[in-house]
Amino acid sequence: MTELVREQVLERELAKIKPTTKRTQQIAFVFAFLALLVDGADMLLLSFSLNSLKAEFGLSNLQAGTLGSFTLAGMAIGGFIGGWACDRLGRVRTVVISILIFSVLTAALGFTQNYEQFAVLRFLSAFGIGSLYIAANTLMAEYVPTEYRTTVLGTLQAGWTVGYIVATVLAGWIIPEYGWRTLFFIAIIPSVMAIFIQKLVPEPESWQRARLQRLYAPAEITAQQPAKKSTVKEIFADPANRRMFILWIFTAGFLQFGYYGVNNWMPAYLESELHMNFKSMAGYMIGTYVAMIFGKILAGFAADRLGRRAVFSFGAIGTAIFLPVIVLFNTPDNIAYLLIFFGFLYGIPYAINATYMTESFATSIRGTAVGGAYNAGRIGAMFAPAIIGAAASGGSIGLGFLIMGGGPISYVEQCPGYSSKTVNTIHKKHNFNFKKEPEYRLFFFIFIN
């Protein structure tokens, strides 16, 4: 293809791209919100099924805990792959593929006959869970104008927690009446949504243009462009970047270590050790997740006024203190209040984590650094459910929760903190100005270049 023909093809293809309309943005938001909703719901189905799985498959507490660990391992791998797929295959296509993966494979869990079959399918289905979170956020980040992008993406994050509530309601209705297998069978429903997303949501205009430029750019322009330095090399070549990246791996690991460990086992703890019936337990969990939504909203508001680290540390320390309170001082009269307050506290660090991480890295390396650190931390956190299971085998689930309480305290210790002088130095070095770049104050932290 001659250079003239390449230019003509490029111009013709660029002209075919339709400008983004407000209606398209609204449709994209609705589907992205629903995608995160079903993503969060799928994540929680296992938690509500643990006791049923233990009884039917004859599992030990340790084996039951490893199912949660396999889920987190699959999510971590899916997160890395999803970031790559977003750039190579497209945002919308990655969303669709991710939904189909976890929808079909999660529904297939209802046919499993033993621990090994369930563990393998759960691990594979988690690829879709981890990938979808990245793809949905990336899609909306490119659809929403800068001036209100943070508000929209912040609202989008509530979809995950709303998914928790939906899963809780469904589990409270389905498991006592129809059993755990039916709960997993309904996971096939989101696959229908994937069809509508493919038909109704086009790829973002910016991605389409970038793709065409990559395919049809004139050869002399491509040759004149300097070789792009690997972002991974850029992270590790600079001592400040390297230190910050390592600190955030530990911070993300401890954050998720405590969160996923407790979240995976809390329903079983309420049912087995506090002797709640299933429907009552589901009601308590709904209250916890509603409180978590409010915690996230208020934490974001407070962090803009009081500082990221102060509010982040408050939520982490408060959560760590409150876990022993729940285990050691619960009564039938106060457990509802304890769980609601606990949910509120645990929403705080998760609300701030995204913005805090993105502000720690320069624009040129932010996607890879934040995505790499968060998912590397998730790999470490995959051991948390198994650790609680091991503690439950030798004592109680509550004992495992007390161990998890060390996670939030640890990530406060690891949590990176800069003086204002250091921040200004880093921003000048990397030409990094948040007043000029408000679009990077996003609740969007596992995007991978």
Order of alpha helices (4+ residues) and beta strands (2+ residues): alpha-alpha-alpha-alpha-alpha-alpha-alpha-alpha-alpha-alpha-alpha-alpha-alpha-alpha-alpha-alpha-alpha-alpha-alpha-alpha
